[in-house]
């Protein structure tokens, strides 16, 4: 029975951690691959750190409750086993939910960007250690696709280019 509890706890932790992926500057979700991204160029007006509250799926509560019920039921006999199972399920559910929420919460950055056309927008963005954090005045491009907007570096891109070669019509 103890091996079962250990496997349940390890499995629940792995499942919770596997759901912690999110889009960043350099990480795209599967649904974004092959989708058109409209790009607008602009400059950063303001930057501030933000707290991003992750979405709690309920898996942590379910798995924590299951593990707690199994552990509680194992600790008693007769009615004590039932009471232990119920108490363990409640306690495990609360702990599992809190653990999942703590894992899914993360820090991020909010950028205020003025675009070349004069429009001003804000983008709340996930940030990983590999991502650049822009400063006020940095030249950036904003990817816009209707689902997720990204602020990406543009300081190294040219400010003028030749008209692309293509097909000409007669």
Secondary structure as UniProt FT lines:
FT   HELIX           2..18
FT   HELIX           30..32
FT   TURN            33..34
FT   STRAND          38..52
FT   HELIX           59..74
FT   HELIX           79..104
FT   STRAND          106..115
FT   TURN            116..117
FT   STRAND          120..126
FT   TURN            129..130
FT   TURN            136..137
FT   STRAND          139..144
FT   STRAND          150..153
FT   TURN            155..156
//
